[in-house]
Amino acid sequence: MKGSSLRELAYDNIRAWIQSQDLQKGSVTSEIQLSRKLDMSRTPIRAALQQLEMEGYLRIIPKHGILILESSAQRVGDLLDLIFSLMLFSFEFTRQFNPQSLYNLNANIEEVTYTLSHKSEHVSPDVLSRMELQLFRQLVSLSRNIELERLFEQSVERLYWLDNVRRWKSPYRIETEACFIPILTALIDNSDEFRFRSLIYLQTLKKTWV
């Protein structure tokens, strides 16, 4: 139990350092450096690094160290595909087994729709990205599946979602809004169009992601 707790502590700290850029993308560190920084033995750190490698945060290079990975187009694309697959699954599952809960999203959907339609030019990209993410998070939570929600949150973290707002900036913002508003409409209408509109928006994200 103690070893497991130390591994989890090492994992949480190293992942937080990567996300905060304390361990910068493209930089190299080592088990020894991390051991000193965390003040723990190398065994739990090695286990944490192996998990982080499987999740795509870093690469363990024998005899050379630990490389903090840059975001590659392939990795970003895979993570975005996963996020939208989770959203589509949750939508279809909820529509089939608990359609009433989709209507519980309406207040949030109406807020986002109003913002985009009436005062978008006065709202920062950061705020729009947070509204977008909150809506997607609520949609996935409708599945009431803890594993799906965990995968969603991990993927969002690995993509640095709130740091990537280029789609909400010029010259992409008009196109992004034009793709995003039909998603909101499809959610309100509980429509088959949701899948089609989501896939279009997915391509917009892939095109504009850093």
GIFEN-V743226 format. One record per residue. N is the residue number from 1. RES is the residue in one letter. OMEGA is omega in whole degrees, 0 to 359 (none if undefined). NEAR is the number of other C-alpha atoms within 8 Angstrom. D_FIRST is the distance of its C-alpha to the first C-alpha in whole Angstrom. Layout:
((N,RES,OMEGA,NEAR,D_FIRST) (N,RES,OMEGA,NEAR,D_FIRST))
This chain:
((1,M,181,4,0) (2,K,180,5,4) (3,G,179,7,5) (4,S,180,8,5) (5,S,178,8,6) (6,L,177,10,9) (7,R,180,12,10) (8,E,178,9,11) (9,L,178,8,12) (10,A,179,12,14) (11,Y,183,13,15) (12,D,182,8,16) (13,N,182,8,18) (14,I,179,8,20) (15,R,179,10,21) (16,A,179,8,22) (17,W,178,10,24) (18,I,183,13,26) (19,Q,180,11,27) (20,S,181,7,28) (21,Q,170,8,30) (22,D,167,7,29) (23,L,190,10,28) (24,Q,176,8,31) (25,K,181,9,32) (26,G,180,8,33) (27,S,180,9,32) (28,V,175,8,30) (29,T,182,10,27) (30,S,176,8,25) (31,E,182,11,22) (32,I,180,7,23) (33,Q,180,8,24) (34,L,178,10,21) (35,S,179,12,19) (36,R,183,8,22) (37,K,182,6,22) (38,L,181,7,18) (39,D,175,6,18) (40,M,181,9,15) (41,S,184,7,15) (42,R,184,9,17) (43,T,178,6,14) (44,P,178,13,12) (45,I,179,15,15) (46,R,179,9,16) (47,A,179,9,14) (48,A,180,12,15) (49,L,178,11,18) (50,Q,178,9,18) (51,Q,179,9,17) (52,L,176,12,20) (53,E,179,11,23) (54,M,182,7,22) (55,E,173,6,23) (56,G,181,9,26) (57,Y,188,12,25) (58,L,176,11,26) (59,R,177,10,27) (60,I,182,10,25) (61,I,183,8,28) (62,P,178,5,28) (63,K,180,4,30) (64,H,179,5,31) (65,G,183,11,28) (66,I,180,12,26) (67,L,175,12,29) (68,I,190,15,28) (69,L,167,11,30) (70,E,174,6,33) (71,S,177,8,34) (72,S,180,6,36) (73,A,180,6,38) (74,Q,181,6,37) (75,R,178,9,33) (76,V,180,12,34) (77,G,179,9,37) (78,D,181,8,34) (79,L,178,10,32) (80,L,176,12,35) (81,D,180,9,35) (82,L,180,10,32) (83,I,183,11,32) (84,F,174,11,36) (85,S,178,8,35) (86,L,179,11,32) (87,M,181,11,35) (88,L,177,9,38) (89,F,181,8,35) (90,S,179,13,35) (91,F,183,12,38) (92,E,179,8,39) (93,F,182,10,37) (94,T,179,13,38) (95,R,182,11,42) (96,Q,190,7,41) (97,F,180,6,39) (98,N,186,9,39) (99,P,181,9,42) (100,Q,183,7,43) (101,S,176,9,40) (102,L,180,15,41) (103,Y,177,8,44) (104,N,177,7,41) (105,L,191,11,41) (106,N,181,9,44) (107,A,179,7,44) (108,N,179,8,42) (109,I,180,11,44) (110,E,178,8,47) (111,E,179,8,46) (112,V,181,10,45) (113,T,179,10,48) (114,Y,180,9,50) (115,T,182,10,49) (116,L,186,10,50) (117,S,189,7,53) (118,H,183,6,54) (119,K,183,9,53) (120,S,184,8,51) (121,E,181,5,53) (122,H,183,5,52) (123,V,184,9,48) (124,S,175,7,46) (125,P,180,10,44) (126,D,180,9,41) (127,V,179,8,41) (128,L,179,10,42) (129,S,178,12,39) (130,R,178,9,37) (131,M,178,9,39) (132,E,181,9,39) (133,L,180,8,35) (134,Q,178,8,35) (135,L,179,11,37) (136,F,179,9,35) (137,R,179,10,32) (138,Q,180,9,34) (139,L,180,13,35) (140,V,182,15,32) (141,S,180,10,30) (142,L,179,11,33) (143,S,183,11,32) (144,R,180,6,29) (145,N,185,7,27) (146,I,181,6,23) (147,E,177,6,23) (148,L,180,10,26) (149,E,179,11,26) (150,R,178,8,22) (151,L,179,8,24) (152,F,183,13,27) (153,E,178,8,25) (154,Q,181,8,24) (155,S,178,12,27) (156,V,179,10,29) (157,E,182,9,27) (158,R,178,9,27) (159,L,185,9,31) (160,Y,190,9,31) (161,W,186,10,33) (162,L,175,8,35) (163,D,181,6,36) (164,N,186,9,38) (165,V,184,12,41) (166,R,180,11,44) (167,R,180,13,44) (168,W,178,11,45) (169,K,175,9,48) (170,S,7,8,51) (171,P,187,5,52) (172,Y,192,11,50) (173,R,181,10,49) (174,I,179,8,52) (175,E,180,7,51) (176,T,179,12,48) (177,E,181,9,49) (178,A,178,8,51) (179,C,187,12,49) (180,F,182,10,46) (181,I,177,10,49) (182,P,175,10,49) (183,I,179,12,46) (184,L,179,10,46) (185,T,180,8,49) (186,A,177,13,48) (187,L,179,10,45) (188,I,182,11,47) (189,D,182,6,49) (190,N,195,9,46) (191,S,172,8,48) (192,D,180,7,48) (193,E,184,8,49) (194,F,180,12,45) (195,R,182,8,44) (196,F,181,8,47) (197,R,179,13,47) (198,S,180,10,43) (199,L,176,9,44) (200,I,180,9,46) (201,Y,177,11,44) (202,L,178,11,41) (203,Q,176,8,44) (204,T,179,11,45) (205,L,181,10,41) (206,K,182,10,41) (207,K,187,6,44) (208,T,184,9,44) (209,W,179,10,40) (210,V,none,5,39))
